[in-house]
Amino acid sequence: MAPRKPSELTVLSRRKSRLLGQITQIKNCLENVDSPLNQAGLKHKLASLSEIKGKIDALRNESYSVLSDEELPNFESSLDKMEEDADNLEVSLNTLLEPYNVNTPELSVKNNFSNCNVKLPSINLPEFSGQYIDWLQFKSQFVSLIHENTCLSDSEKLYYLQSALKGHAKQLQTVNEILIHLHSKP
């Protein structure tokens, strides 16, 4: 007896599941505090992520010609979620790679807008939940907005830091521990 041929939806769903598994593997690598990735590992994951995003686009295009009008919205919605996850991972990977790219021309440009009288919208304080993957981005934003702000007292800076900590990050016990973490290099 010949094996039954899977439906086109089944084939597309299997390919989608494989891509989702690859995204999850990259996310797990970034969240693994015990063995953080080095520069080469981060670049490799970024390249893999770029390939995955291309495959998601190809899968989306193929689904337009294969799926029925009833099947397409759910399938496309799940692809949208995968793309969003991939985009978030890409931002995280690029953020983790920033310290390796210190001498890039974009970073050496000086900000000459400090004396402008333009009214800009308020900047929300960054939040940190304790996830390793979010640490460098949080630290960079917090140091720029709060820690290096000479108009704030140390107690105000500490208040802002404590209010920015969420989830597991709130479990830090002492002021010294918080300050040590803020001043430590990643």
Secondary structure, 3 states (H helix, E strand, C coil): CCCCCCCHHHHHHHHHHHHHHHHHHHHHHHHCCCCCCCHHHHHHHHHHHHHHHHHHHHHHHHHHHHCCCCCHHHHHHHHHHHHHHHHHHHHHHHHHHHHHHCCCHHHHCCCCCCCCCCCCCCCCCCCECCCHHHHHHHHHHHHHHHHCCCCCCHHHHHHHHHHHECHHHHHCCCHHHHHHHHHCCC
